[in-house]
Amino acid sequence: MWQTLRFTLGVLNDNTTPVRTLEETTPLNSMERWICSRLYSTIVQCEQAFEAYELHIVTSALYSFWVHNLCDVYMEYVKPVLLKQNDGPEVLSNKDHISNLKQATSSVLYHCTSLSLALLSPFMPFITEELWQRLQPFRPEALAQTSLCLQPYPRSAHLAHWYFPEEEKDFLLVQDVIRITRSLRAQCGLTKEKPVMWVVCSPSQAQTLLRFGSAVRTLSRISSLHIYCPDQAGPLPSLHSTPPPTGCFIGVVDNTCQLHLHIQ
């Protein structure tokens, strides 16, 4: 929790504009929609478990979101973005666009961290209050409060516009691809090298991987991602028309998706 706050405060300190609230009309990319939706689903889990007096489910859900979604995935994904090293299709060429991207990232980080502390407050009131107070200089004016104890407990009914079920469903494939790619890297003894990867998959899987392409490249630590669909009826500009080269290390995601790691 301390490391997450330290990282978030570092991002907020670099931001020159106030943190904005995440409204229904706020433009978000696929990864931002996914992490917001995961937080919404976590709040729903907490509400249901509180009503059933199953507090161990509440703490388990909060631990899972904080560690496995916020820290392991989203924060690792945004580090290259914040360092202006995103080499994907979302790479931005001017300072204004980079500033807008960093502002969106700052807002998502702020709200995810702040709400997570509020969710944990009944179980860890002292440390959550301490950490929450450190976020307050950056809060939007509409959310001003003097203490976390006075903050309303997060409710899913107030955050329904954060729910993106398709993003959560589609990201399961992305997580499988990342996990198997990392396994292939370990088998090949790769540490710093970033190889090229081909994905042979169905058209629907290709669309998902294209949407989350930046996350796949960053979290899998590959230099480029080529997607080939042998069953594609018509060629798409974003898909490769040639199959992967021979001699690749192959990993199987499912019966329609294979990963080909091309190592020189």
C-alpha positions in Angstrom: 0.0 0.0 0.0 2.8 2.4 0.8 4.6 1.6 -2.5 1.3 2.2 -4.4 0.8 5.6 -2.7 4.4 6.6 -3.3 4.0 5.8 -7.0 0.6 7.6 -7.3 1.9 10.7 -5.5 4.9 10.8 -7.8 2.5 10.8 -10.8 0.3 13.4 -9.3 3.2 15.6 -8.4 4.3 15.6 -12.1 0.8 16.6 -13.3 0.4 20.3 -13.9 -3.5 20.2 -13.9 -5.9 19.3 -11.1 -7.2 15.7 -11.0 -10.5 15.5 -12.8 -13.5 13.4 -11.7 -14.3 10.4 -13.9 -17.7 11.1 -15.3 -19.8 9.1 -17.7 -18.6 11.3 -20.6 -14.9 11.1 -19.6 -12.9 9.6 -22.5 -11.0 6.5 -21.4 -8.9 4.0 -23.3 -9.3 0.2 -23.0 -7.0 -0.3 -20.0 -8.5 2.6 -18.1 -12.0 1.2 -18.7 -10.8 -2.2 -17.5 -9.3 -1.0 -14.2 -12.3 1.2 -13.5 -14.6 -1.7 -14.2 -12.6 -4.1 -12.0 -12.9 -1.6 -9.2 -16.7 -1.3 -9.7 -17.0 -5.2 -9.7 -14.9 -5.2 -6.5 -17.3 -2.8 -4.8 -20.2 -5.0 -5.8 -18.4 -8.0 -4.2 -17.9 -6.0 -1.0 -21.5 -5.0 -0.8 -22.8 -8.5 -1.3 -20.3 -9.9 1.2 -21.1 -7.2 3.8 -24.8 -8.0 3.6 -24.0 -11.7 4.2 -21.6 -10.9 7.0 -18.8 -12.7 5.1 -16.0 -10.3 5.9 -13.3 -12.6 4.7 -14.7 -12.3 1.2 -14.5 -8.5 1.4 -10.9 -8.5 2.4 -10.0 -11.1 -0.2 -11.7 -9.1 -2.9 -9.9 -5.9 -1.9 -6.5 -7.7 -1.7 -7.1 -9.2 -5.1 -8.0 -5.8 -6.7 -5.1 -3.9 -5.1 -2.4 -6.5 -5.7 -3.4 -8.3 -8.9 -5.2 -5.6 -10.8 -4.0 -2.2 -9.7 -0.3 -3.0 -8.9 0.6 -6.0 -11.1 -1.3 -4.9 -14.2 -2.4 -1.3 -14.4 0.6 0.3 -12.7 3.0 -1.8 -14.7 1.2 -0.9 -17.8 1.3 2.9 -17.2 5.0 3.1 -16.3 6.2 3.3 -19.9 3.3 5.7 -20.7 4.5 8.1 -18.0 8.0 7.8 -19.2 6.9 8.6 -22.7 8.2 5.3 -24.0 4.9 3.8 -25.3 5.9 2.2 -28.6 2.4 1.0 -29.5 -0.2 2.5 -31.9 -1.2 4.9 -29.1 2.2 6.6 -29.3 1.8 10.3 -29.2 3.9 12.7 -31.1 3.3 16.1 -29.4 3.4 17.4 -25.9 -0.3 18.3 -25.7 -1.4 14.8 -26.4 1.2 13.4 -24.0 -0.1 15.8 -21.3 -3.7 14.7 -21.9 -2.7 11.0 -21.6 -0.8 11.7 -18.4 -3.8 13.6 -17.0 -6.1 10.7 -17.7 -3.7 8.3 -16.1 -3.3 10.6 -13.0 -7.1 10.7 -12.6 -7.6 7.0 -12.9 -4.7 6.3 -10.4 -6.0 8.9 -8.0 -9.6 7.6 -8.0 -8.6 3.9 -7.9 -6.2 4.5 -4.9 -8.5 6.8 -3.0 -11.6 4.5 -3.4 -9.5 1.4 -2.5 -8.4 3.2 0.8 -12.0 4.0 1.5 -13.0 0.4 0.9 -10.3 -0.8 3.3 -11.0 1.8 6.0 -13.3 -0.3 8.2 -10.5 -3.0 8.5 -7.4 -0.8 8.6 -8.6 2.6 9.8 -5.3 4.1 10.9 -3.1 3.3 7.9 -5.9 4.1 5.4 -6.5 7.5 7.1 -2.8 8.3 7.0 -2.4 7.4 3.3 -5.7 9.0 2.3 -4.7 12.3 3.8 -1.6 12.4 1.6 -3.8 12.3 -1.5 -6.0 15.2 -0.4 -3.9 18.0 -1.8 -4.7 16.6 -5.3 -8.4 15.9 -4.8 -11.1 17.4 -7.0 -12.8 20.2 -5.2 -16.2 18.4 -5.4 -14.8 15.6 -3.3 -13.4 17.7 -0.5 -13.5 16.1 3.0 -11.5 16.6 6.1 -11.2 12.9 7.1 -11.7 9.5 5.6 -14.0 8.7 8.5 -16.4 11.3 7.1 -16.2 10.0 3.6 -19.3 8.0 2.4 -18.5 4.3 1.9 -18.2 3.6 -1.9 -21.4 2.4 -3.4 -21.8 0.6 -6.7 -25.0 2.6 -7.4 -23.0 5.8 -7.6 -20.4 4.3 -10.0 -22.5 2.4 -12.5 -20.9 4.4 -15.3 -17.6 2.7 -14.4 -18.9 -0.8 -15.3 -17.6 -2.2 -18.7 -18.3 -5.9 -18.6 -17.0 -6.5 -22.1 -13.6 -5.0 -21.2 -13.4 -7.3 -18.2 -14.4 -10.4 -20.3 -12.0 -9.6 -23.1 -9.1 -8.9 -20.8 -9.2 -12.5 -19.6 -7.8 -13.4 -23.1 -5.2 -10.7 -22.8 -4.0 -12.0 -19.4 -3.7 -15.5 -20.8 -1.6 -14.2 -23.6 0.6 -12.2 -21.3 1.1 -15.2 -18.9 2.0 -17.6 -21.6 4.4 -15.1 -23.3 6.2 -14.6 -20.0 6.4 -18.4 -19.7 8.0 -18.7 -23.1 10.4 -15.9 -22.3 11.5 -17.8 -19.2 11.9 -21.0 -21.1 14.2 -19.2 -23.6 16.2 -17.5 -20.8 15.3 -14.0 -21.9 15.8 -11.2 -19.4 16.3 -7.8 -21.1 15.7 -8.8 -24.7 12.3 -7.9 -26.3 11.6 -10.4 -29.1 8.9 -10.1 -31.8 5.8 -12.1 -31.3 3.2 -13.4 -33.7 -0.3 -14.4 -32.6 -2.3 -16.8 -34.7 -5.9 -16.5 -33.6 -9.6 -16.1 -34.6 -10.9 -12.7 -35.9 -12.8 -12.0 -32.6 -9.6 -12.7 -30.6 -7.6 -10.5 -33.0 -9.9 -7.5 -32.4 -9.5 -7.9 -28.6 -5.7 -8.1 -28.9 -5.6 -5.1 -31.2 -7.6 -3.1 -28.6 -5.3 -4.1 -25.8 -2.2 -4.2 -28.0 -0.2 -1.7 -26.0 -0.9 -3.6 -22.8 0.2 -6.9 -24.4 3.5 -5.4 -25.7 4.3 -3.7 -22.4 3.4 -6.4 -19.9 4.7 -9.3 -22.1 7.9 -7.3 -22.8 8.0 -7.8 -26.5 9.1 -5.4 -29.2 6.3 -5.8 -31.6 3.0 -7.7 -31.9 2.0 -9.3 -35.2 -1.5 -10.8 -35.5 -2.4 -13.3 -38.2 -5.9 -14.7 -38.7 -6.0 -17.7 -41.1 -9.8 -17.7 -41.1 -10.2 -14.0 -41.8 -12.6 -13.5 -44.7 -11.3 -10.1 -45.8 -7.9 -8.5 -45.0 -7.9 -5.8 -42.4 -5.2 -3.1 -42.5 -4.2 -3.8 -38.9 -3.7 -7.5 -39.4 -0.8 -9.3 -41.1 -1.5 -11.4 -44.2 1.4 -13.7 -43.8 1.8 -16.5 -41.2 4.6 -16.4 -38.6 8.1 -17.5 -39.6 9.3 -21.1 -38.9 11.5 -21.8 -36.0 9.5 -19.9 -33.4 8.9 -21.0 -29.8 5.2 -21.8 -29.7 2.8 -21.4 -26.8 -0.9 -22.5 -26.9 -3.6 -20.2 -25.4 -6.6 -22.3 -26.5 -7.7 -24.2 -29.6 -7.9 -21.1 -31.7 -5.0 -19.0 -30.4 -1.3 -19.8 -30.6 1.7 -17.6 -29.7 4.9 -17.7 -31.8 7.9 -16.0 -30.2 10.4 -15.2 -32.8 14.0 -15.2 -31.4 17.0 -14.4 -33.6 
